[in-house]
Amino acid sequence: MVSEQPVISFRKVSKIYQNGTVGLKDIELDIQAGEFVVIVGLSGAGKSTLLRTINKMHEISSGELLVNGVSLAPLRGKKLRALRREIGMIFQNFNLVKRVSVQRNVLSGRVGYYPTWKSVLGLFNPADKKRAVAALQRVNLAEKIYARADELSGGQQQRVAVARAFMQQPRIILADEPVASLDPLTTTAVMDDLKNLNQEFKITTIVNLHSVPLALKYADRIIGLRAGRLVYNKPIDQVATQDFAAIYQEEEK
Ligand SMILES: Nc1ncnc2c1ncn2[C@@H]1O[C@H](COP(=O)(O)OP(=O)(O)OP(=O)(O)O)[C@@H](O)[C@H]1O
């Protein structure tokens, strides 16, 4: 079998923060196109750090990180913006602009496709306005299009954030604890939205989760981090519940 080039490739990647804290240590990891990968680990294990190196919100300290075969380290300016356009990001706290409409929030997913002055003035073209309606329909929120973002519940806000990410027509979605502040019902809705986009559009999706049951339910592959190191990496059909003890064991003092 000819193996395809991974979409994301970590080669001995380490990240040391300026204050000396080790965020990531010698990470070796390939992620293939269309995978739904869940990252688990204790608080402080490096999950957010790993996710944020992929769109260069965090610079790595050593090793090499490639997206679609392109090394991220030298990317600046236009090339960096092009990379970020292909990567949708979802945050625990939704990161919507609260005082503007849902429509405007969703349209902001397109800013990477416009010159800055047009997006600042909100001059989005009709095709994108249609796209925004379609994106909101996908997350069952079409009727909220003219509501202000802060009139929505947390779960609804996160689904607007999913629609906004989808507007980018991304190849990759990174979701950093997307359901940590949601109740079980809305958690399922948001995770289902992410999984549906992943399956229908083959968007490579990487999600940080605290919940092992959710990881088991949604992942194609589970990755475990502990103190910045990759300590677990298995396709879901090889995952056994008792494996999690090692990932979640406290460090010995
Ligand atoms: N900007 C920063 N400066 C210094 N240290 C940082 C910074 N951001 C994170 N760290 C440290 O790096 C390590 C990994 O943090 P990270 O946020 O990636 O972990 P996490 O697994 O996502 O944790 P959580 O589940 O609590 O979000 C931790 O020790 C953290 O304190």
Ligand as a Chemical Component Dictionary entry (heavy atoms), coordinates in Angstrom:
data_LIG
# 
_chem_comp.id                   LIG 
_chem_comp.type                 NON-POLYMER 
_chem_comp.pdbx_formal_charge   0 
_chem_comp.three_letter_code    LIG 
# 
loop_
_chem_comp_atom.comp_id 
_chem_comp_atom.atom_id 
_chem_comp_atom.alt_atom_id 
_chem_comp_atom.type_symbol 
_chem_comp_atom.charge 
_chem_comp_atom.model_Cartn_x 
_chem_comp_atom.model_Cartn_y 
_chem_comp_atom.model_Cartn_z 
_chem_comp_atom.pdbx_ordinal 
LIG N1  N1  N 0 2.481  31.146 27.632 1  
LIG C1  C1  C 0 3.022  30.265 28.451 2  
LIG N2  N2  N 0 4.152  30.566 29.139 3  
LIG C2  C2  C 0 4.729  29.676 29.960 4  
LIG N3  N3  N 0 4.259  28.431 30.180 5  
LIG C3  C3  C 0 3.142  28.075 29.540 6  
LIG C4  C4  C 0 2.458  28.963 28.647 7  
LIG N4  N4  N 0 1.366  28.317 28.158 8  
LIG C5  C5  C 0 1.375  27.090 28.711 9  
LIG N5  N5  N 0 2.431  26.933 29.547 10 
LIG C6  C6  C 0 2.800  25.735 30.319 11 
LIG O1  O1  O 0 3.062  24.681 29.409 12 
LIG C7  C7  C 0 2.563  23.443 29.904 13 
LIG C8  C8  C 0 1.542  22.874 28.931 14 
LIG O2  O2  O 0 0.384  23.732 28.931 15 
LIG P1  P1  P 0 -0.888 23.492 28.020 16 
LIG O3  O3  O 0 -1.796 24.647 28.215 17 
LIG O4  O4  O 0 -0.441 23.169 26.636 18 
LIG O5  O5  O 0 -1.502 22.175 28.666 19 
LIG P2  P2  P 0 -2.940 21.526 28.470 20 
LIG O6  O6  O 0 -2.711 20.052 28.419 21 
LIG O7  O7  O 0 -3.624 22.148 27.318 22 
LIG O8  O8  O 0 -3.651 21.908 29.825 23 
LIG P3  P3  P 0 -5.214 22.247 30.110 24 
LIG O9  O9  O 0 -5.923 20.938 29.945 25 
LIG O10 O10 O 0 -5.200 22.741 31.509 26 
LIG O11 O11 O 0 -5.621 23.285 29.110 27 
LIG C9  C9  C 0 1.991  23.737 31.277 28 
LIG O12 O12 O 0 2.983  23.489 32.228 29 
LIG C10 C10 C 0 1.681  25.226 31.214 30 
LIG O13 O13 O 0 1.723  25.808 32.486 31 
# 
loop_
_chem_comp_bond.comp_id 
_chem_comp_bond.atom_id_1 
_chem_comp_bond.atom_id_2 
_chem_comp_bond.value_order 
_chem_comp_bond.pdbx_ordinal 
LIG N1  C1  SING 1  
LIG C1  N2  SING 2  
LIG C1  C4  DOUB 3  
LIG N2  C2  DOUB 4  
LIG C2  N3  SING 5  
LIG N3  C3  DOUB 6  
LIG C3  C4  SING 7  
LIG C3  N5  SING 8  
LIG C4  N4  SING 9  
LIG N4  C5  DOUB 10 
LIG C5  N5  SING 11 
LIG N5  C6  SING 12 
LIG C6  O1  SING 13 
LIG C6  C10 SING 14 
LIG O1  C7  SING 15 
LIG C7  C8  SING 16 
LIG C7  C9  SING 17 
LIG C8  O2  SING 18 
LIG O2  P1  SING 19 
LIG P1  O3  DOUB 20 
LIG P1  O4  SING 21 
LIG P1  O5  SING 22 
LIG O5  P2  SING 23 
LIG P2  O6  DOUB 24 
LIG P2  O7  SING 25 
LIG P2  O8  SING 26 
LIG O8  P3  SING 27 
LIG P3  O9  DOUB 28 
LIG P3  O10 SING 29 
LIG P3  O11 SING 30 
LIG C9  O12 SING 31 
LIG C9  C10 SING 32 
LIG C10 O13 SING 33 
# 
